[in-house]
Amino acid sequence: MKKIMKSSFLIGLLLLPFFVSAQNEPIVNATVTGKVIDGSTNEPLIGATVSIKGTTNGAATDANGDFALITGQKLPFTLIVSYVGYIKKELVISESKVEIRLDATPNQLNDVVITSRRRSESAQNVPLPISIVRGVAVEDAGAFNVNRLKELVPSVQLYASNARNTTLNIRGLGSTFGLTNDGIDPGVGFYVDGVYYARPAATALDFIDIDQVEVLRGPQGTLFGKNTTSGAFNITSRPANFEPGASFELSYGNYGYIQAKASVTGPISKKLAARISFSGTQRNGTIFNVHNNQYINDINNTGVRAQLLYSPSDKVKITFIGDITDQKPNGYGWGIAGVVTTKRAAYRQFNAIIADLNYTLPYSSAFERKVDLDTQSKADNQLGGVSANADIKIGNGTLTSTTAYRYWKWVPLNDRDYTGLPIFTVSSGNSVHDQWSQEIRYAGKVSSKVSGVIGAFGLWQDLNSDPVQTEEAGSAQWRFAQSSTSALWKTPGLFDNFGIRTTNRIQSTSLAVFTQVDWSVTDKFHILPGIRYNYDKKVADYKRETYGGLQTTDPALIALKNGIYTNQSFNNTAEAGNFSGGLTAQYRSSDRFNAFATYSVSYKPVGINIGGLPTASGRVLIELATVKPEFVTHKEIGIKTKPTPNSIINLTIYDTDIKDYQTQVQTPEPGVNRGYLANAEKVRVFGAELDASLRVNNNLSFNGAIAYTDGKYVSFKNAPVPLEEVGGEQAFKDVSGGRLPGISKWAGSVGGEGTVKGGFFGLKGNYFLGIDTYFRTHFSSSPSPSQFLNIEGYNLTNARLGFRASNGITLFVWSRNLFNADYYEQLLAAPGSAGNYAGIIGDPRTQGVTLRYTFN
C-alpha cells in the first residue's frame, strides 16, 4: 500500500506543472459561444464536451445545451465535440457563435481495425480466425493481465503456479503443461508493440495503457518474426499523440485491493510527441500460512512505460519505447488438495509417512485457503526493455524495422513439498535472461492484384542461473525417501541441509526469413501462399554439485544420499533448420460474407533439457538432453458473416496434427527440477469455434464465444506413469489415446452491456450494467492421464454497474467471481511422488469501485 501511494504521489508531483499550466488563463482574443443539439430531434444535449483541437481548453454544455469558450487563439480553429452515445465531431469554425448538431451512434457494430497482417484492415475481412478485445473492454472487465483475459477468449488457456511457471496455450497447444522448462520455446507468440517477448514470465506483466489485444489462432509463421505454431497475442499500447490527452484511474476493493493508473500524452514539438504511463497494483494475499501467520499469494506490482514519437514527415514515423515492470509478491504457495494411494509399499504412502513423523495437516480442504509452509515464499519478477520502431513509407508500402532489447530477472523461494515438514526446505531457481531481437519487413502492394509481406527476423537469448540455483532437503527427507526397511535411513543428520547448487546457461539463436503474398485472382477470390525458413541453435551448459548432509565415507550411506541428489554435468548443442509455410484460399462475396480455407506446416524449435536429467541404474540419461522439434500440420476452414449491420457470426473448424510433440513429464527424482522434456510420437487436436456479437440497439449489446476442443495423444508409447501408478512394475506406460492436459472439451463466454441515459450529481451521461460469464468443462491436470488429477468444470461470473459521464468521468462498482465459486486452476504432484498433490485455487469473490477520468 505504501509503495503504491508513494508512486502515485510522485506521479502527481511530476504531472502537477502540466495541470497548473493547463489552468493558466489565456490572453483573451476571442470568445466562442454556441449550442449543441441532437441532429434529428433538435433537443439540446446537456453535458456535451466541447474543446479546441490541440489544446486543453474546453467546456461542457449547460442545461440549455449552451457553452462558452474563452481562448487566446484567433479564429478560425477546430472544435472537437463529443457526447456519450453520439458520433464525435470535428469542425472548423470561423465565427464566434455556432450551432453544432451531433448524430446518434448508428445501431450497428463498429468495424474493428487490426494490424496482425502488418497493415490496417477490418477484422472481418482477414482470412484467419482472430479474437479482438479493445483496451476499454479489457479495463472495464478488470482483465489487467493475460490470466484474466482468458475469461473473455475461451480458446486461450493459461496456467501459472508462479510467474516463471506459466503455460500460455491457444487451442490447448503452445507450451508444455505444468512447470516451465527453460530449454524450449513457447508455441504462442507474445508481442507488445511489435516486440517479441521470449519468456513465459512476460505474460504475468500488468497491461499498461493497452489499446487493443488481438489473439490470432493457428500457426502464424509467415506473418510474425518468431515462428509460432499455435497462435499469437498481438498487443498494442496507446501511442504517443500530438493531441494532448490523459487518463487517470483509481480502484479500491476487498482484500486490500488498490490499483492506480495514469497516462499522459501530448506534443513536445511539432515533430515530437510523448506518452508516459504508470500502473500500480496492490492486493493482500488470499491464502493464509498457518506456519508463520502470514497471508501469501498477494499482488504487489508496479510498472512504467514511456514512449517518444518522432515524425519528421508524413512518410516517416519512429517510436522509442522503454518499460519496466517490478513484481514482488509474498508468494506463491499451495495447499494439499488430495492424496493418492500409489503402488508403493504401505509404509511409503503419504499418510503413513506423516503419521510416523507425528504430523497432521492443519486443514481438510485446499478451499479453506490455508497452507502450512515452513519456507518463506518469494517470487520477485522483474521485466523491462527498450525498443526502436521505424515505419517508413516507400512506394506502395511500408518498410518497418523493429530493434529491441529485453531482460528478465527471477528470484524465487518455494516450499516444494507443500507441508510444514522440513522435507524440501529450499527451492530457489534464480534466473536472469537477456534477449536481443531485430525484425525488418516490407508490407505493401506490388501491383493492383498482388500485395504481401516479406521480412527477416533474428532473436538472440542468453539465460543463466543467477548466480546459482539451490535445492535443499531437510531433516524429514529421510522418511519420504525411504525405500527399504533398513535402519540406515534413520542415521541422524543423514539428509539435514543436504542439497545441490546448480549453474546452468543456455544460449539460443533463432534466424528466419518469411513472406506471404495476397493474390487477388478476382475481386472476390484471393490466394495467399506463404513460406518461411527457420534456423535454430541452442547451446547448453549444466553443472550441479551436492553439498551438506552427513559427511561420511560409508558406501551404504553414500548410496542413500545419492538416491536424493547426485552430482551431474553435461554440455549439449542442438540445432535444426527447416522450411515451413501455408496456403490459404479466400472467397469474399461481399462485406457480409468471407470464407477461407488454410493448409499449413510449421515447426516448433529444437529444445534442450536444462533442469537436470533423470538417471537409470546410476547412469545419467544423456540421450534425453535433446528434444526434437515439433512438426505441425494444420488444416482449417472458416466463415465470417455479418447477417445484419448490427450482428456478426463467425465459425472456424480446424484439425492439427503434431509429430514429436514436446511435453513435460514428472519423475520421482527430486534432483530433476521442474521435471524433464520428452517427445510424444504424435498428438492431434480437433476443434470448432463460434464467435458472435449483436447490438440490439444503441443501448444494448451482447457478445459470445464457444470453443469445442478435442486433444489426444495419438501415440505416446513411453510416457511416465501417472501418480497413482508410481512404484508399479513399470516406470513408463503407453498412454496413446489419452487426453492432452489442460484442455476442456467445451469452453465459452457470454457477455452483455446495457445503458440508459441519465444524470449523476449534475453530470449528464449513461448508466450502464455489464455482465460477463465464462465456463469450461473438466480437464486433465497431468501430462500422463490420471484417474485422480482431473479438474472439475466451473463457471465464473463478473459484473459491473456504473455511470459514464459525457465529460470523461466514469464511476462503477464491480465484482469478479460474483458467486464465489471454488475451483482449481491446476493440480501439481509433489516431488518424490509419495501420493500427495497440491491444488492451485482460483481467486475468491472480489469486489470494489473504480473511478476513471479521460480527456483527449
Secondary structure, DSSP 8 states (H G I E B T S, - for coil): -HHHHHHHHHHHHHHHHHHHHHHS----SEEEEEEEEETTT--B-TT-EEEETTSS-EEE--TTSEEEEEESS-SSEEEEEE-TTB--EEEEE-SSEEEEEE-B--SS----EE-TTSS-EEGGGSSS-EEEEEHHHHHHTT--SHHHHTTT-TTEEEEESSSSSEEEEETTBSS-SSS--TTS--SEEEEETTEE--SGGGGGS---SEEEEEEEES--TTTSSS--SSEEEEEEE----SS-EEEEEEEEETTTEEEEEEEEEEESSSSEEEEEEEEEEEE--SEEETTTTEEES-EEEEEEEEEEEEEEETTEEEEEEEEEEEE--S----EEEEE---SS-GGGSHHHHHHHTT---S-S-GGG-EE--SS--EEEEEEEEEEEEEEEEETTEEEEEEEEEEEEEEEEE--TT-SSSSSEEEEE--EEEEEEEEEEEEEEESSSSEEEEEEEEEEEEEEEESS-EEEEE-TTHHHHH--S--GGGG-TTSSTT-EEEEEEEEEEEEEEEEEEEEEESSSSEEEEEEEEEEEEEEEEEEEEEEE-S-----HHHHHHHHTT---EEEEEEEEEEEEEEEEEEEEEEETTEEEEEEEEEEEE--EE--S---EETTEE-GGGSEE--EEEEEEEEEEEE-SSTTEEEEEEEEEEEEEEEEEEE--S-TTSTT-EEEEEEEEEEEEEEEEEEEEEETTEEEEEEEEEEEEEEEE-TTEE--GGGTTSS-SEE--TT-B-TT--SEEEEEEEEEEEEEEETTEEEEEEEEEEEEEE--EE-SSS--SS-EE--EEEEEEEEEEEETTSEEEEEEEESTT----EEEEEE-TT-SSEEEEEE----EEEEEEEEEE-
